[in-house]
Amino acid sequence: MKCVVSLLRDSACQWWNTLMSTVLKEKVAWKFFQEEFCKKYINQRFMDQKRKEFLDLRQGEMAVTKYELEFMRLRKYAWECVSTEAIMCRRFEDGLNEDIQLLVGILELKEFFVLVERAYKAEELAKE
């Protein structure tokens, strides 16, 4: 944590030092820093827009690879919607194209890495 905080400069460094003077040290962790930093420096409208993008995300014309990248990029704006790996798998699967969804859905996968790998294979099969 100290390493990341050492990268803060000027007003951001002042903000962090002020915050640390009012917070219990046991509460300070990476997640705490991220949440507080977002509250201070990232516009709520932007956060809401990105959350909506995540919730509306569908594979559409994208390859599974591109869909996975977009999913991972946007999920940080909606972490409460993917609070467990099983829920994250369900949301990813729901956004897949129907033909791929049919092939991976019956497997009821709860591990994200495995689900993505199976979706790649299903996409390859669908192309053949």
C-alpha positions as CSV (number, residue, x, y, z in Angstrom):
1,M,0.0,0.0,0.0
2,K,2.8,2.4,0.9
3,C,4.3,1.9,-2.6
4,V,1.2,3.0,-4.3
5,V,0.7,6.0,-2.0
6,S,4.2,7.2,-2.6
7,L,3.1,7.8,-6.2
8,L,0.6,10.5,-5.1
9,R,1.7,14.1,-5.7
10,D,0.7,17.5,-4.6
11,S,-3.0,17.8,-3.7
12,A,-3.6,14.1,-4.0
13,C,-0.8,13.4,-1.5
14,Q,-2.3,16.1,0.9
15,W,-5.7,14.5,0.5
16,W,-4.4,11.1,1.4
17,N,-2.4,12.3,4.4
18,T,-5.5,14.1,5.7
19,L,-7.6,11.0,5.2
20,M,-5.1,8.9,7.0
21,S,-5.1,11.2,10.1
22,T,-8.9,10.4,10.5
23,V,-9.0,6.7,9.7
24,L,-8.1,3.6,11.7
25,K,-4.9,2.0,10.3
26,E,-6.6,-1.4,10.4
27,K,-9.2,-0.2,7.9
28,V,-6.6,0.8,5.3
29,A,-6.3,-1.7,2.5
30,W,-6.2,-1.6,-1.3
31,K,-9.9,-1.8,-1.6
32,F,-10.3,1.1,0.9
33,F,-7.8,3.2,-1.1
34,Q,-9.6,2.5,-4.4
35,E,-13.0,3.4,-3.0
36,E,-11.8,6.6,-1.4
37,F,-9.8,7.6,-4.4
38,C,-12.8,7.1,-6.7
39,K,-15.1,9.1,-4.4
40,K,-12.6,12.0,-4.4
41,Y,-11.3,12.1,-8.0
42,I,-13.8,10.3,-10.3
43,N,-17.0,11.9,-11.3
44,Q,-20.1,10.0,-10.2
45,R,-21.8,10.5,-13.6
46,F,-18.7,8.8,-15.3
47,M,-18.9,5.9,-12.8
48,D,-22.7,5.5,-13.4
49,Q,-22.1,5.6,-17.2
50,K,-19.4,2.9,-17.0
51,R,-21.6,0.8,-14.7
52,K,-24.4,1.0,-17.2
53,E,-22.0,0.0,-20.1
54,F,-21.0,-3.0,-18.0
55,L,-24.6,-4.0,-17.3
56,D,-25.6,-3.6,-21.0
57,L,-22.5,-5.3,-22.4
58,R,-23.2,-8.1,-24.8
59,Q,-20.9,-10.0,-27.1
60,G,-22.7,-9.1,-30.3
61,E,-20.2,-9.0,-33.2
62,M,-17.2,-9.2,-30.9
63,A,-15.0,-12.2,-30.7
64,V,-15.0,-13.9,-27.3
65,T,-11.5,-12.5,-26.7
66,K,-12.7,-8.9,-27.3
67,Y,-15.8,-9.5,-25.2
68,E,-13.7,-10.8,-22.3
69,L,-11.4,-7.8,-22.5
70,E,-14.4,-5.4,-22.4
71,F,-16.0,-7.4,-19.6
72,M,-12.9,-7.2,-17.5
73,R,-12.3,-3.5,-18.3
74,L,-15.8,-2.5,-17.3
75,R,-16.4,-4.8,-14.3
76,K,-14.5,-2.6,-11.9
77,Y,-17.3,0.0,-12.3
78,A,-19.9,-2.5,-11.2
79,W,-18.1,-4.7,-8.7
80,E,-21.2,-5.0,-6.5
81,C,-22.9,-6.7,-9.5
82,V,-20.2,-9.4,-9.7
83,S,-19.4,-9.8,-6.0
84,T,-18.5,-13.5,-6.4
85,E,-16.8,-15.6,-9.1
86,A,-20.0,-17.6,-9.7
87,I,-22.0,-14.4,-10.2
88,M,-19.3,-13.0,-12.5
89,C,-19.6,-16.2,-14.5
90,R,-23.3,-15.9,-14.8
91,R,-23.1,-12.3,-16.0
92,F,-20.4,-13.2,-18.5
93,E,-22.3,-16.1,-19.8
94,D,-25.6,-14.1,-20.1
95,G,-23.8,-11.6,-22.4
96,L,-22.4,-14.3,-24.8
97,N,-24.1,-14.9,-28.1
98,E,-26.9,-17.5,-28.0
99,D,-25.0,-20.2,-29.9
100,I,-22.0,-20.0,-27.5
101,Q,-24.3,-19.6,-24.5
102,L,-26.0,-22.9,-25.4
103,L,-22.7,-24.8,-25.6
104,V,-21.2,-23.5,-22.3
105,G,-24.5,-23.0,-20.3
106,I,-25.0,-26.7,-19.8
107,L,-21.7,-26.9,-18.1
108,E,-22.8,-24.6,-15.2
109,L,-19.2,-23.4,-14.7
110,K,-18.4,-21.4,-11.6
111,E,-14.7,-20.6,-12.4
112,F,-14.3,-17.6,-14.6
113,F,-11.0,-18.7,-16.3
114,V,-12.6,-22.1,-17.2
115,L,-15.7,-20.5,-18.5
116,V,-13.8,-18.1,-20.8
117,E,-11.7,-21.0,-22.1
118,R,-14.8,-23.0,-22.9
119,A,-16.4,-20.0,-24.6
120,Y,-13.3,-19.7,-26.8
121,K,-13.6,-23.4,-27.8
122,A,-17.4,-23.0,-28.4
123,E,-16.7,-20.0,-30.6
124,E,-14.2,-22.1,-32.6
125,L,-16.7,-24.9,-33.0
126,A,-19.4,-22.5,-34.1
127,K,-17.1,-21.2,-36.9
128,E,-16.5,-24.7,-38.3
